[in-house]
Amino acid sequence: MQTKGKLFEDLAQLMTNAMGVAQGARQEFETGLDSWLDRWLASRNLVTRDEFESVQMMARKAREDNELLAQRIKQLEQAQNGGQLHTVSAAMQSESDEHAGSK
């Protein structure tokens, strides 16, 4: 009986060691794959999600600022001209419309 117990203990130890080797190989494979993928992506001049979202936020903020400035210019022109003269903002709007029509 003791021989069977020793055999099972040895077999269990062998399986435990094999699992450790398999986990180590898996970790090395993942590390190598991650490294290769990072190098491949870097060589393609792609941006990360964080970089994309940062630029997207900056563009959104710039558009909002431009809209506020356009409103402010319109208000100032109306206050200065009494709203009767052809204003710079109206000229800018017509130019913008021309560009939109050509697309």
LUMNUVO-952971 format. One record per residue: chain; residue in three letters; y negated, z negated, x negated of N, C-alpha, C, CB in turn. Coordinates in steps of 0.1 Angstrom, whole numbers, plus 2048, in hexadecimal, padded with zeros to 3 digits. Glycine has a CB too. Layout:
# LUMNUVO-952971
 gunu tikol  nv  nw  nu cav caw cau  cv  cw  cu cbv cbw cbu
    A   ALA   Y   Z   X   Y   Z   X   Y   Z   X   Y   Z   X
...
# end
This chain:
# LUMNUVO-952971
 gunu tikol  nv  nw  nu cav caw cau  cv  cw  cu cbv cbw cbu
    A   MET 80C 800 7F8 800 800 800 7F3 800 7F7 800 7F4 809
    A   GLN 7F5 7F9 7ED 7E9 7F8 7E4 7E5 805 7DE 7EB 7ED 7D9
    A   THR 7EF 80E 7DC 7ED 81B 7D6 7E5 823 7E0 7FA 822 7D3
    A   LYS 7E8 823 7ED 7E0 82A 7F7 7D2 825 7F8 7E7 829 805
    A   GLY 7D0 818 7F7 7C2 813 7F7 7BA 817 7EC 7C3 803 7F8
    A   LYS 7C0 818 7E0 7B9 81C 7D4 7B6 82B 7D5 7C2 819 7C7
    A   LEU 7BF 833 7DB 7BD 841 7DC 7B2 844 7E6 7CA 848 7E2
    A   PHE 7B1 83C 7F1 7A6 83E 7FA 798 839 7F4 7A8 836 807
    A   GLU 799 82F 7EC 78D 82A 7E5 788 835 7DB 78F 81D 7DD
    A   ASP 791 83B 7D4 78E 845 7CA 788 852 7D2 79A 849 7C2
    A   LEU 78F 855 7DD 78A 860 7E5 77C 85E 7EA 794 863 7F0
    A   ALA 77A 852 7EF 76D 84E 7F5 762 84F 7EA 76D 840 7FB
    A   GLN 765 84A 7DE 75C 84A 7D3 759 859 7CE 762 842 7C6
    A   LEU 763 861 7CE 762 86F 7CB 759 876 7D5 76F 876 7CB
    A   MET 75B 873 7E2 752 879 7ED 744 874 7EB 758 876 7FB
    A   THR 742 868 7E8 734 862 7E7 72D 869 7DB 735 853 7E4
    A   ASN 734 86B 7D0 72F 871 7C4 72B 880 7C8 738 871 7B9
    A   ALA 734 887 7CF 732 895 7D3 726 896 7DC 73E 89A 7DA
    A   MET 724 88D 7E5 718 88D 7ED 70B 88B 7E5 719 882 7F8
    A   GLY 70C 882 7DB 700 880 7D3 6FD 88C 7CB 703 875 7C9
    A   VAL 707 893 7C6 704 8A0 7BF 6FF 8AA 7C8 712 8A5 7B8
    A   ALA 704 8AB 7D4 6FF 8B5 7DE 6F1 8B2 7E2 708 8B5 7EB
    A   GLN 6ED 8A6 7E4 6DF 8A2 7E7 6D6 8A5 7DC 6DE 893 7EB
    A   GLY 6DA 8A3 7CF 6D2 8A6 7C4 6D0 8B5 7C3 6D9 8A1 7B7
    A   ALA 6DB 8BD 7C5 6D9 8CB 7C4 6D0 8D0 7CF 6E7 8D2 7C6
    A   ARG 6D1 8CB 7DB 6C8 8CF 7E6 6BA 8CC 7E3 6CC 8C7 7F3
    A   GLN 6B7 8C0 7DD 6A9 8BC 7D9 6A4 8C6 7CF 6A9 8AE 7D5
    A   GLU 6AC 8C9 7C5 6A8 8D2 7BA 6A5 8E0 7C0 6B2 8D3 7AF
    A   PHE 6AE 8E5 7C9 6AC 8F2 7D0 69F 8F2 7D8 6B8 8F5 7D9
    A   GLU 69C 8E7 7DF 690 8E7 7E7 683 8E7 7DE 690 8DA 7F0
    A   THR 684 8DF 7D3 679 8DE 7CA 676 8EC 7C4 67C 8D4 7BF
    A   GLY 681 8F3 7C0 680 900 7BA 67A 90A 7C4 68D 905 7B4
    A   LEU 67F 909 7D0 67B 912 7DB 66C 910 7DE 683 911 7E7
    A   ASP 668 903 7DF 65A 900 7E2 651 905 7D7 658 8F1 7E3
    A   SER 655 903 7CA 64D 908 7BF 64C 917 7BF 654 903 7B2
    A   TRP 657 91E 7C1 657 92D 7C2 64E 932 7CD 665 932 7C3
    A   LEU 64F 92B 7D9 647 92F 7E4 638 92D 7E2 64C 928 7F1
    A   ASP 635 922 7DC 627 91F 7D8 621 92A 7CF 625 911 7D2
    A   ARG 629 92D 7C5 625 938 7BB 623 945 7C2 62E 939 7AF
    A   TRP 62D 948 7CB 62C 955 7D2 620 956 7DB 639 957 7DA
    A   LEU 61E 94B 7E2 612 94B 7EB 605 94C 7E4 612 93F 7F4
    A   ALA 604 945 7D8 5F8 945 7D0 5F6 953 7CB 5F9 93B 7C5
    A   SER 600 95A 7C8 5FE 968 7C2 5FA 972 7CD 60B 96D 7BC
    A   ARG 5FB 96E 7DA 5F7 977 7E5 5E9 974 7E9 601 975 7F0
    A   ASN 5E2 96B 7E3 5D4 968 7E6 5D3 963 7F5 5CB 973 7E4
    A   LEU 5DC 95C 7FA 5DC 957 807 5D5 949 807 5EA 955 80D
    A   VAL 5CF 945 813 5C9 939 813 5D2 92F 81B 5BB 93A 81B
    A   THR 5CF 922 818 5D7 918 81F 5D1 916 82D 5D7 90B 817
    A   ARG 5D9 90F 835 5D4 90C 843 5C7 904 842 5DF 905 84B
    A   ASP 5C7 8FA 839 5BB 8F2 838 5AF 8FA 834 5BD 8E6 82E
    A   GLU 5B0 903 82A 5A5 90B 826 5A0 914 832 5A9 914 81A
    A   PHE 5AA 91A 839 5A6 922 844 59F 91B 84F 5B3 929 84A
    A   GLU 5A4 90F 852 59D 907 85D 58F 902 858 5A6 8FB 860
    A   SER 58D 8FF 84B 580 8FC 846 576 907 847 581 8F7 837
    A   VAL 57A 913 844 572 91F 845 56F 922 853 578 92B 83D
    A   GLN 579 920 85C 577 923 86A 56D 919 870 585 921 871
    A   MET 56D 90C 86C 563 902 870 556 906 86B 567 8F4 86C
    A   MET 554 90A 85F 547 90E 859 542 91A 861 549 911 84A
    A   ALA 54A 924 864 545 92F 86B 541 92B 87A 550 93A 86C
    A   ARG 548 923 880 545 91E 88D 537 917 88D 550 915 893
    A   LYS 535 90E 883 529 907 881 51D 910 87F 52A 8FC 876
    A   ALA 520 91A 876 515 924 873 511 92C 880 51A 92E 868
    A   ARG 51B 930 888 518 937 895 50F 92E 89E 524 93B 89C
    A   GLU 513 921 89F 50C 918 8A8 4FE 916 8A2 513 90A 8A8
    A   ASP 4FC 915 895 4EF 913 88F 4E7 920 892 4F0 910 880
    A   ASN 4ED 92B 891 4E5 938 893 4E1 939 8A2 4EE 944 890
    A   GLU 4E9 935 8AB 4E5 935 8B9 4DA 92B 8BC 4F1 931 8C2
    A   LEU 4DA 91F 8B6 4CF 916 8B7 4C2 91B 8B1 4D3 908 8B1
    A   LEU 4C3 921 8A6 4B7 927 89F 4B2 932 8A8 4BB 92C 891
    A   ALA 4BA 93B 8AD 4B6 946 8B6 4AE 940 8C2 4C1 94F 8BA
    A   GLN 4B4 936 8C8 4AD 930 8D3 4A0 92A 8D0 4B6 925 8DA
    A   ARG 49F 924 8C4 493 91D 8BF 488 928 8BC 496 915 8B2
    A   ILE 48C 933 8B6 483 93E 8B3 47D 943 8C1 48A 949 8AB
    A   LYS 486 945 8CA 482 94A 8D7 478 941 8DE 48E 94C 8E1
    A   GLN 47A 934 8DD 471 92A 8E3 464 92A 8DC 477 91C 8E2
    A   LEU 464 92B 8CE 457 92C 8C7 44F 938 8CA 45A 92B 8B8
    A   GLU 456 944 8CB 44F 950 8CE 449 950 8DC 459 95C 8CC
    A   GLN 451 94A 8E5 44C 949 8F3 43F 940 8F3 456 944 8FC
    A   ALA 440 935 8EC 435 92C 8EC 429 932 8E5 439 91F 8E4
    A   GLN 42B 93A 8DA 420 940 8D3 41A 94C 8DB 425 945 8C5
    A   ASN 422 954 8E1 41E 960 8E7 41D 95F 8F7 427 96B 8E4
    A   GLY 420 954 8FC 420 953 90A 42B 95B 911 412 957 910
    A   GLY 435 95F 909 440 966 90E 43E 975 912 446 95F 919
    A   GLN 432 97A 90E 42E 988 913 430 992 909 420 988 918
    A   LEU 42F 98F 8FC 430 999 8F2 43F 99C 8EE 428 995 8E5
    A   HIS 441 9A8 8E8 44E 9AB 8E3 451 9A2 8D7 44F 9BA 8DF
    A   THR 45B 99A 8D8 45E 98F 8CE 468 994 8C4 463 982 8D4
    A   VAL 468 98D 8B9 472 990 8AE 480 98E 8B3 470 987 8A2
    A   SER 482 983 8BB 490 980 8C0 494 98C 8CA 490 973 8C8
    A   ALA 48B 991 8D1 48F 99D 8DA 493 9A9 8D2 484 9A0 8E4
    A   ALA 48C 9AB 8C7 48F 9B6 8BE 49D 9B4 8B7 484 9B8 8B3
    A   MET 49F 9A7 8B4 4AC 9A4 8AE 4B7 9A6 8B8 4AC 995 8A9
    A   GLN 4B5 9A2 8C4 4BF 9A4 8CF 4C2 9B3 8D1 4BA 99E 8DC
    A   SER 4B8 9BB 8D1 4BA 9C9 8D3 4C2 9CF 8C8 4AD 9D1 8D6
    A   GLU 4BF 9CB 8BC 4C6 9D0 8B0 4D4 9CB 8B0 4BF 9CB 8A3
    A   SER 4D6 9BF 8B5 4E4 9BA 8B6 4EC 9C2 8C0 4E4 9AB 8BA
    A   ASP 4E5 9C6 8CB 4EC 9CE 8D6 4F0 9DB 8D0 4E2 9CF 8E2
    A   GLU 4E7 9E1 8C8 4EA 9EE 8C2 4F6 9ED 8B9 4DE 9F3 8BA
    A   HIS 4F8 9E3 8B1 503 9E1 8A9 510 9DF 8B1 501 9D5 89F
    A   ALA 50F 9D8 8BC 51A 9D5 8C5 51F 9E2 8CB 517 9CA 8CF
    A   GLY 515 9EB 8CF 519 9F7 8D5 51F A01 8CC 50D 9FE 8DB
    A   SER 51D A00 8BF 522 A0A 8B5 530 A06 8B1 519 A0A 8A9
    A   LYS 535 9FA 8B5 543 9F6 8B1 54D 9FB 8BA 544 9E7 8B1
# end
